[in-house]
Amino acid sequence: MDLIEKVRNKIRLSQAEGEALYDLDLYTLGELADNIRKAKHGKKSYFNINRHINPTNVCADVCKFCAYSATRKNPLQYTMSHEKILEIVAHSVSIGAKEMHIVSAHNPKDGVEWYMGAFRKIKAQYPKVHIKAMTAAEIDFLTREYGHSYDEVLDMMIENGVDSMPGGGAEIFDEGVREYLCKGKVTSAQWLDIHQKWHERGRESNATMLFGHVETRAHRIDHMIRLRTLQDKTGGFNAFIPLVYQRENNFLKVEHFPSGQEILKTYAIARILLDNIPHIKAYWVTASINLALIAQEFGCDDLDGTIEKESIQSAAGSEGAKGMNLDDFIALIKNAGFTPVERDSLYNELEVHDR
Ligand code: V47
């Protein structure tokens, strides 16, 4: 059976077959991915009303791709007080945010209690707000710095009000590329182990992949297959989020950036390969809103949220710093021919904008 037939017959693809998908033309791949998307979600495109909070940019780790952490390129260090974080949450809740997506750099000056105290205070004052917080990279950092085990930190997160985990810190799982990009940070096996432990607690998370820098197509496929393997065991991933590398203000030397076609192919391939992950997110902050809207035709069914303020990718050149106006977001999705569905953080539908 040829590759296209295999995809149409929902036969699971291997590493080599995943790589071969890139050789198909964009429209064939798009059609294959769109059929899968339609079967799963019809014309629905999901988004949420969320707020990103990045409480500190002081970082013990050095990732070459990062323009956010305080370094000689970005000497302005900051660490928010709990009062400041609560002020942000109060404002965001007052304008409709239902999810706080809280991720930080790895600040050696802040103890575990600084993180947990912030979550506890948010949950005490805003019990209905969903706290999506702590990448596996942050969890790994806290265990190394303060002598806790993964289990202890994960249990503390639950006790203090964290509802789900974001997908950050995955970067690229290939050990060679990872060593070059972010030596010393959470390893691929540890990243997967932390998510597995979180899922075993009955909790859900997302998974990202940072691409478009020095990795090859084969590395992307390998990354997706490692996620697929874990998802077979736990079923705890909600969404896969391919993050398009943003190139400014960092230490990574990249010669060739992916074209729009390559980005769309990668989304489509993710939809085809990850037969056990329900949602593929075209994170508009890194894809650009224009490409994210088109990505809806190439397997993606989620565009993330209104965000309000973004600091990590905008430091590296993305245009998402000020978030997205809700009415504009809904109108853009509708005008692209899809049905905007406001979801909560776990993909329960809150409002279908079908008129
Ligand atoms: O892990 C850092 C990435 C991630 C750059 O779970 C960069 O719903 C592009 O994980 N170019 C953090 N990306 C953000 C993240 C995320 C975002 C949206 C939704 C979710 C979710 C998770 O940002 C890091 C890293 O891979 N990042 N620098 C850069 N120059």
Boltz pocket constraint, residues with backbone or C-beta under 6 A from the ligand:
constraints:
  - pocket:
      binder: B
      contacts: [[A, 65], [A, 66], [A, 67], [A, 165], [A, 166], [A, 167], [A, 168], [A, 169], [A, 170], [A, 171], [A, 206], [A, 207], [A, 208], [A, 209], [A, 210], [A, 241], [A, 243], [A, 244], [A, 245], [A, 246], [A, 247], [A, 248], [A, 250], [A, 283], [A, 286], [A, 304], [A, 312], [A, 313], [A, 316]]
      max_distance: 6.0
